[in-house]
């Protein structure tokens, strides 16, 4: 028998091992709500009410803020701005806050894209 190290994929929240006859099957499972955000290049998750989150509006990532998620509206009238921060402002995008690096990547996104296009 050979011992092998298998890296766990990014975004994987659960690993399970099953035996099928004479074989072992390893399953990597992710959270259905998680997604890879192009602004950070990492796996992110949507915030729940009461979570510390990063909020921003499309095209204005440099104005992102960190606050608690106060409310979510998934109705047609709120389609463009479904996330309400504890500051009482509504935003088009929000993700659960993980660390300061995540926030910096979002607010510097516009600058990084401008540098790439030069």
HELIX and SHEET records of a PDB file:
HELIX    1   1 UNK A   61  UNK A   63  5                                   3    
HELIX    2   2 UNK A   76  UNK A   78  5                                   3    
HELIX    3   3 UNK A  100  UNK A  107  1                                   8    
HELIX    4   4 UNK A  109  UNK A  116  1                                   8    
SHEET    1   A 2 UNK A  12  UNK A  20  0                                        
SHEET    2   A 2 UNK A  23  UNK A  30 -1                                        
SHEET    1   B 2 UNK A  35  UNK A  37  0                                        
SHEET    2   B 2 UNK A  42  UNK A  44 -1                                        
SHEET    1   C 5 UNK A  90  UNK A  91  0                                        
SHEET    2   C 5 UNK A  83  UNK A  85 -1                                        
SHEET    3   C 5 UNK A  65  UNK A  72 -1                                        
SHEET    4   C 5 UNK A  52  UNK A  56 -1                                        
SHEET    5   C 5 UNK A  93  UNK A  96 -1                                        
END                                                                             
